[in-house]
Amino acid sequence: MTTTTDVTPVEQLEDHLTADFYQYEAHLSDEEREILLGARTFLRKEIKPLVNEYWYKGTFPVEFVEKFRGSGLNALAYEGYGAHKPAVSNLLSGMLAMELSRVDASTSTFFEVHNGLGFYSIYYGGNQEQRDRFLPAMASMDKIGAFGLTEPHGGSDVSGGMRTTAKREGGTWVLNGSKTWIGNATFADYVMIYARDVDDNQVKGFVVEKGTPGFEPEKIEGKIALRIVQNAKITLTDVRVPEANRLQNIRNFHDVAEVLRVTRSIVAWESLGVMIGAYELALDFAKQRIAFGRPIAKFQMIQDLLVKSLGNITACWGLVVQLARLQDQGVYRDEHSSLAKTFVCARMREVVSWCREIFGGNGIVLDYDIARFFADAEALYSYEGTHQMQTFIVGKSITGQSAFVG
């Protein structure tokens, strides 16, 4: 992990405690805290200076991959993958996701699509031979992953009727259909495509390698959020995939849901990071901005916005820390991840709005960063299952009644 910086770890930690009001980072071990501080240094020094330029252009900085490769941050997440056991705690993984989105939600999304949805699809859904074949290159970021589930006519409801199909012909599967909003798909080396087996009507997973004939990704243009992320529409026309690339442990949508359950909690952590990033920008601006002859941080109504923001941050931090503990204990359920996702994302929307308000007119231009946080929050609010879908999952858990049936 890169640790060289002009700012000492102690100064970094003290600076961060402005947002970590209840000192949740103290729950990390000394070794884990050192890793987190190393990641914080790397992201501030190597990633943050590039973000606004590429966000404005709507392009992906290819040098990010080399920078992440040199940081060791990706390899850390699933070091020892062959044992089918993450090398770090869920608490540290969550705080690393938070740290990424605290700098930039697009960068965090790129990283988590590759390292979470893409990597974990093989890590969980593949057999040992497939893990050995695909994961080392993904861990080193020599190969980049993507995750193809959402379809043009189906988001959260694809579980009930996926239109992308898979037909087995001997030792080969033929895929036809389309996917949309697939992050990293314009340049990814391995795209996890989920399709309905026409023979048994169950969902199967496939690793489609870059350059496979009939696989056509098209970049989605005109986005107002996560502009660095290269989302694509994918058309699959008689795409032939060998049986060796079918994820052997993905037998139905229930198996896909396991992948989503794990990654959904990371979105909650990312949303916390967006809140923290916005709050820190607003707090710094309020201290420096002079109006009526004094810093606006002295104004009661500005302090009210900052305190409400800090309250949301603190409450959400406590929620995701406890979720990580449940994950580390192996006793968490779908509804735990869903409550975290829906609650933290809703609070994030409030915080970025209040923080943008503190900037006044300056809050709508990219120069001050806050506009990027404000826009990106809208994407996090929707992806990995909408607010309403997460509410349905938690609602069914507490009432025993499903909102999905009449």
C-alpha positions as CSV (number, residue, x, y, z in Angstrom):
1,M,0.0,0.0,0.0
2,T,1.3,3.5,-0.9
3,T,1.8,5.5,2.3
4,T,4.2,8.3,1.3
5,T,2.6,11.7,2.1
6,D,3.4,15.2,3.4
7,V,0.6,14.7,6.0
8,T,1.4,12.4,9.0
9,P,-1.0,9.6,9.8
10,V,-1.8,11.3,13.1
11,E,-2.7,14.5,11.3
12,Q,-4.8,12.5,8.9
13,L,-6.7,10.8,11.6
14,E,-7.3,14.0,13.6
15,D,-8.5,15.7,10.4
16,H,-10.9,12.8,9.7
17,L,-12.4,12.8,13.2
18,T,-14.2,16.0,12.2
19,A,-16.7,13.7,10.4
20,D,-16.1,10.6,12.5
21,F,-17.7,12.3,15.5
22,Y,-18.2,9.1,17.5
23,Q,-14.8,7.7,16.5
24,Y,-16.1,4.6,14.7
25,E,-12.6,4.1,13.1
26,A,-11.4,3.1,16.6
27,H,-13.2,-0.2,16.0
28,L,-10.5,-1.1,13.5
29,S,-7.4,-2.9,14.7
30,D,-4.1,-1.0,14.6
31,E,-3.1,-2.9,11.4
32,E,-6.5,-2.2,9.8
33,R,-6.3,1.5,10.7
34,E,-2.8,1.7,9.1
35,I,-4.3,0.2,5.9
36,L,-7.1,2.7,5.9
37,L,-4.8,5.6,6.4
38,G,-2.6,4.3,3.6
39,A,-5.6,4.2,1.3
40,R,-6.7,7.7,2.4
41,T,-3.2,9.0,1.5
42,F,-3.2,7.3,-1.9
43,L,-6.7,8.5,-2.9
44,R,-6.0,12.1,-1.8
45,K,-2.7,12.3,-3.6
46,E,-3.1,10.1,-6.7
47,I,-6.9,10.1,-7.5
48,K,-8.5,13.3,-6.3
49,P,-6.5,15.7,-8.5
50,L,-7.7,13.9,-11.7
51,V,-11.4,13.5,-10.8
52,N,-13.0,16.7,-11.9
53,E,-11.4,16.8,-15.3
54,Y,-12.5,13.4,-16.3
55,W,-15.9,13.7,-14.6
56,Y,-16.5,16.8,-16.8
57,K,-15.4,15.0,-19.9
58,G,-17.4,11.9,-19.1
59,T,-14.4,9.7,-19.8
60,F,-12.5,7.1,-17.8
61,P,-8.9,7.8,-16.9
62,V,-7.0,4.7,-17.9
63,E,-4.2,5.7,-15.6
64,F,-6.5,4.9,-12.7
65,V,-6.0,1.2,-13.3
66,E,-2.2,1.5,-13.1
67,K,-2.5,3.7,-10.0
68,F,-4.7,1.2,-8.3
69,R,-2.5,-1.6,-9.3
70,G,0.5,0.1,-7.7
71,S,-1.4,0.9,-4.5
72,G,-2.1,-2.7,-3.6
73,L,-5.6,-1.7,-2.6
74,N,-7.3,-4.1,-5.0
75,A,-5.1,-7.1,-4.2
76,L,-5.7,-6.6,-0.5
77,A,-9.4,-7.2,-0.8
78,Y,-9.3,-10.8,-1.8
79,E,-5.8,-11.9,-1.0
80,G,-5.9,-15.6,-0.3
81,Y,-9.0,-16.0,-2.6
82,G,-8.1,-19.7,-3.2
83,A,-9.3,-20.4,0.3
84,H,-12.7,-18.9,-0.5
85,K,-12.2,-16.5,2.4
86,P,-11.7,-12.7,2.3
87,A,-8.4,-11.6,3.8
88,V,-9.8,-8.5,5.5
89,S,-12.9,-7.9,7.7
90,N,-16.1,-6.6,6.4
91,L,-15.6,-3.6,8.6
92,L,-12.3,-2.7,6.9
93,S,-13.8,-3.5,3.4
94,G,-16.7,-1.1,4.2
95,M,-14.4,1.7,5.4
96,L,-12.3,1.3,2.3
97,A,-15.4,1.7,0.1
98,M,-16.3,4.7,2.2
99,E,-12.9,6.2,1.7
100,L,-13.1,5.7,-2.1
101,S,-16.5,7.5,-2.4
102,R,-15.4,10.2,0.1
103,V,-13.1,11.3,-2.8
104,D,-15.2,10.3,-5.8
105,A,-18.3,8.1,-6.2
106,S,-17.5,7.4,-9.8
107,T,-14.1,6.0,-8.9
108,S,-15.6,4.0,-6.1
109,T,-18.3,2.6,-8.4
110,F,-15.7,1.5,-11.0
111,F,-13.7,-0.2,-8.3
112,E,-16.6,-1.9,-6.7
113,V,-18.1,-3.1,-10.0
114,H,-14.7,-4.7,-10.7
115,N,-13.8,-5.9,-7.2
116,G,-17.3,-6.5,-5.9
117,L,-19.9,-7.5,-8.4
118,G,-17.4,-8.8,-11.0
119,F,-14.9,-10.5,-8.8
120,Y,-17.4,-11.8,-6.3
121,S,-19.5,-13.3,-9.1
122,I,-16.6,-15.6,-9.8
123,Y,-15.4,-15.9,-6.2
124,Y,-18.9,-17.1,-5.1
125,G,-20.4,-18.4,-8.3
126,G,-17.5,-20.2,-9.9
127,N,-15.8,-23.4,-9.0
128,Q,-12.2,-23.7,-7.9
129,E,-10.8,-24.1,-11.4
130,Q,-12.6,-21.0,-12.5
131,R,-11.3,-19.0,-9.5
132,D,-7.8,-20.1,-10.3
133,R,-8.2,-19.2,-13.9
134,F,-9.8,-15.8,-13.7
135,L,-9.2,-14.3,-10.3
136,P,-5.4,-13.8,-10.1
137,A,-5.5,-11.4,-13.1
138,M,-8.5,-9.6,-11.6
139,A,-6.8,-9.3,-8.2
140,S,-3.8,-7.7,-9.9
141,M,-6.1,-5.6,-12.2
142,D,-4.4,-7.0,-15.3
143,K,-8.0,-7.9,-16.2
144,I,-11.0,-5.7,-15.4
145,G,-14.5,-7.1,-14.6
146,A,-18.1,-6.1,-15.1
147,F,-21.5,-7.3,-14.1
148,G,-24.4,-7.7,-16.5
149,L,-27.8,-8.2,-14.9
150,T,-30.1,-5.2,-15.6
151,E,-32.0,-5.3,-18.9
152,P,-33.7,-2.5,-20.9
153,H,-37.1,-3.7,-19.8
154,G,-36.2,-5.0,-16.4
155,G,-34.3,-3.8,-13.4
156,S,-35.2,-5.2,-10.0
157,D,-37.9,-7.4,-11.7
158,V,-35.5,-9.4,-13.8
159,S,-35.8,-12.2,-11.2
160,G,-39.3,-12.8,-12.4
161,G,-38.7,-12.8,-16.1
162,M,-35.2,-12.3,-17.6
163,R,-35.4,-11.8,-21.3
164,T,-31.7,-12.5,-22.1
165,T,-31.6,-16.2,-22.9
166,A,-29.0,-19.0,-22.9
167,K,-29.3,-22.2,-25.0
168,R,-26.9,-25.0,-24.6
169,E,-25.5,-26.6,-27.8
170,G,-23.1,-29.4,-26.8
171,G,-20.2,-27.9,-25.0
172,T,-21.2,-24.3,-25.9
173,W,-23.9,-21.9,-24.7
174,V,-25.5,-19.4,-27.1
175,L,-26.6,-16.1,-25.5
176,N,-29.1,-13.7,-27.0
177,G,-30.6,-10.6,-25.6
178,S,-29.6,-7.2,-24.2
179,K,-28.3,-5.6,-21.0
180,T,-28.1,-2.0,-19.9
181,W,-26.4,0.3,-17.4
182,I,-23.5,-2.1,-17.2
183,G,-20.6,-0.3,-15.5
184,N,-17.1,-0.9,-17.0
185,A,-18.6,-2.8,-19.9
186,T,-17.1,-0.6,-22.6
187,F,-13.6,-1.8,-21.8
188,A,-13.9,-4.7,-19.3
189,D,-12.0,-8.0,-20.1
190,Y,-14.5,-10.2,-18.3
191,V,-18.2,-9.4,-18.2
192,M,-20.5,-11.5,-16.0
193,I,-23.6,-12.0,-18.1
194,Y,-26.7,-13.5,-16.4
195,A,-29.2,-15.2,-18.7
196,R,-32.3,-17.5,-18.5
197,D,-31.6,-21.1,-19.5
198,V,-34.4,-21.8,-22.1
199,D,-34.4,-25.5,-21.1
200,D,-35.1,-25.2,-17.3
201,N,-36.1,-21.5,-17.1
202,Q,-33.5,-20.9,-14.4
203,V,-30.9,-18.1,-14.4
204,K,-27.3,-19.0,-15.2
205,G,-24.1,-17.0,-15.1
206,F,-21.4,-16.7,-17.8
207,V,-18.0,-15.1,-18.1
208,V,-18.0,-13.4,-21.5
209,E,-14.5,-12.4,-22.5
210,K,-13.7,-9.2,-24.3
211,G,-13.8,-9.5,-28.1
212,T,-16.2,-12.5,-28.2
213,P,-18.1,-12.3,-31.5
214,G,-21.7,-11.0,-31.2
215,F,-21.0,-9.2,-27.9
216,E,-21.5,-5.4,-28.6
217,P,-21.2,-2.8,-25.8
218,E,-22.3,0.8,-26.6
219,K,-21.5,3.6,-24.2
220,I,-24.5,5.4,-22.6
221,E,-24.1,9.1,-23.2
222,G,-25.7,12.2,-21.5
223,K,-25.5,11.1,-17.9
224,I,-25.7,13.7,-15.1
225,A,-24.1,11.4,-12.5
226,L,-21.2,9.1,-12.1
227,R,-19.8,10.5,-15.4
228,I,-16.5,8.7,-15.1
229,V,-18.1,5.3,-15.0
230,Q,-18.4,3.9,-18.4
231,N,-21.9,2.4,-18.4
232,A,-23.0,0.5,-21.5
233,K,-25.9,-1.0,-23.3
234,I,-24.9,-4.5,-24.4
235,T,-26.4,-6.4,-27.3
236,L,-25.8,-10.1,-27.4
237,T,-26.4,-11.8,-30.8
238,D,-25.6,-15.5,-30.9
239,V,-22.7,-15.0,-28.4
240,R,-21.1,-18.4,-28.0
241,V,-19.6,-19.1,-24.6
242,P,-17.9,-22.4,-23.7
243,E,-19.3,-24.5,-20.8
244,A,-16.0,-23.9,-19.1
245,N,-17.0,-20.2,-18.7
246,R,-20.4,-21.0,-17.2
247,L,-20.3,-20.1,-13.5
248,Q,-20.8,-23.6,-12.0
249,N,-22.4,-22.5,-8.7
250,I,-25.0,-20.1,-10.2
251,R,-28.0,-22.3,-10.7
252,N,-30.9,-19.9,-10.2
253,F,-31.7,-16.3,-9.3
254,H,-31.4,-17.1,-5.6
255,D,-27.6,-17.6,-6.2
256,V,-27.5,-14.3,-8.0
257,A,-29.2,-12.7,-5.0
258,E,-26.4,-13.8,-2.8
259,V,-24.0,-11.8,-4.8
260,L,-26.3,-8.8,-4.6
261,R,-26.8,-9.2,-0.9
262,V,-23.0,-8.9,-0.3
263,T,-22.5,-6.0,-2.6
264,R,-25.6,-4.0,-1.5
265,S,-24.0,-3.3,1.8
266,I,-21.0,-1.8,0.1
267,V,-23.4,0.8,-1.6
268,A,-24.5,1.8,1.9
269,W,-20.8,2.4,2.8
270,E,-20.2,4.3,-0.4
271,S,-23.2,6.5,0.3
272,L,-21.8,7.2,3.8
273,G,-18.6,8.3,2.0
274,V,-20.5,10.6,-0.3
275,M,-22.1,12.2,2.8
276,I,-18.7,12.6,4.5
277,G,-17.1,14.1,1.4
278,A,-19.9,16.6,1.0
279,Y,-19.9,17.5,4.7
280,E,-16.2,18.1,4.8
281,L,-16.3,20.4,1.7
282,A,-19.2,22.3,3.2
283,L,-17.5,22.7,6.6
284,D,-14.3,23.9,5.0
285,F,-16.2,26.4,2.8
286,A,-18.2,27.7,5.7
287,K,-15.1,28.5,7.7
288,Q,-13.5,30.4,4.7
289,R,-16.5,32.1,3.1
290,I,-16.9,35.7,4.4
291,A,-20.4,37.3,4.4
292,F,-21.4,40.4,6.2
293,G,-17.9,40.7,7.5
294,R,-17.6,37.3,9.1
295,P,-17.2,33.6,8.2
296,I,-20.6,32.1,7.4
297,A,-19.7,29.3,9.9
298,K,-20.7,31.7,12.6
299,F,-24.3,31.9,11.2
300,Q,-26.8,29.9,13.2
301,M,-28.6,28.6,10.2
302,I,-25.4,27.4,8.6
303,Q,-24.5,25.6,11.8
304,D,-27.9,24.0,11.8
305,L,-27.3,22.5,8.3
306,L,-23.9,21.3,9.4
307,V,-25.1,19.7,12.6
308,K,-28.0,18.0,10.8
309,S,-25.6,16.6,8.3
310,L,-23.2,15.4,11.0
311,G,-26.1,13.7,12.8
312,N,-27.1,11.8,9.6
313,I,-23.5,10.8,9.1
314,T,-23.1,9.6,12.6
315,A,-26.3,7.6,12.7
316,C,-25.5,6.0,9.3
317,W,-22.0,5.1,10.4
318,G,-23.3,3.3,13.4
319,L,-25.8,1.3,11.3
320,V,-23.2,0.1,8.7
321,V,-20.6,-0.7,11.4
322,Q,-23.1,-3.0,13.1
323,L,-24.0,-4.5,9.7
324,A,-20.3,-5.3,9.1
325,R,-20.2,-7.0,12.5
326,L,-23.1,-9.2,11.6
327,Q,-21.4,-10.0,8.3
328,D,-18.2,-10.9,10.0
329,Q,-20.2,-13.2,12.4
330,G,-21.9,-14.8,9.4
331,V,-25.4,-14.1,10.8
332,Y,-26.7,-11.3,8.6
333,R,-29.7,-11.5,6.3
334,D,-31.0,-9.9,3.1
335,E,-33.1,-7.4,5.1
336,H,-30.0,-6.2,7.0
337,S,-28.3,-5.2,3.8
338,S,-31.6,-3.7,2.4
339,L,-32.3,-1.6,5.5
340,A,-28.7,-0.2,5.4
341,K,-29.0,0.6,1.7
342,T,-32.4,2.3,1.8
343,F,-31.8,4.3,5.0
344,V,-28.2,5.4,4.3
345,C,-29.1,6.5,0.7
346,A,-32.1,8.5,1.9
347,R,-30.0,10.3,4.5
348,M,-27.3,10.9,1.9
349,R,-29.8,12.7,-0.3
350,E,-30.5,15.0,2.6
351,V,-26.9,15.7,3.5
352,V,-25.7,16.5,-0.1
353,S,-28.7,18.9,-0.5
354,W,-27.9,20.7,2.8
355,C,-24.2,20.9,2.0
356,R,-24.8,22.2,-1.5
357,E,-27.1,24.8,0.0
358,I,-24.2,26.1,2.1
359,F,-22.3,26.9,-1.1
360,G,-25.0,29.1,-2.5
361,G,-24.5,29.8,-6.2
362,N,-21.0,28.3,-6.0
363,G,-22.7,24.9,-5.3
364,I,-23.8,24.4,-8.9
365,V,-20.3,24.6,-10.5
366,L,-17.8,21.8,-10.6
367,D,-14.9,24.0,-9.4
368,Y,-16.1,23.6,-5.8
369,D,-16.5,19.8,-6.0
370,I,-19.8,19.8,-4.1
371,A,-21.9,19.8,-7.4
372,R,-20.3,16.4,-8.3
373,F,-21.3,14.9,-4.9
374,F,-24.8,16.3,-5.3
375,A,-25.2,14.8,-8.7
376,D,-23.6,11.4,-8.0
377,A,-25.8,10.8,-5.0
378,E,-28.8,10.4,-7.3
379,A,-27.1,7.4,-9.0
380,L,-26.2,5.7,-5.7
381,Y,-29.8,6.2,-4.5
382,S,-31.1,4.1,-7.4
383,Y,-28.6,1.4,-8.2
384,E,-28.2,-2.0,-6.5
385,G,-32.0,-1.9,-6.0
386,T,-34.1,1.2,-5.6
387,H,-35.3,2.7,-2.3
388,Q,-38.7,1.1,-2.9
389,M,-37.4,-2.4,-3.6
390,Q,-35.3,-2.3,-0.5
391,T,-38.3,-1.2,1.5
392,F,-40.3,-4.1,0.2
393,I,-37.6,-6.6,1.3
394,V,-37.5,-5.1,4.8
395,G,-41.3,-4.8,4.9
396,K,-41.7,-8.5,4.1
397,S,-39.2,-9.4,6.8
398,I,-41.0,-7.4,9.6
399,T,-44.6,-8.1,8.6
400,G,-44.4,-11.6,7.0
401,Q,-46.4,-10.2,4.1
402,S,-44.9,-9.8,0.6
403,A,-45.7,-6.6,-1.3
404,F,-44.8,-8.5,-4.5
405,V,-48.0,-10.6,-4.6
406,G,-51.6,-9.5,-4.6
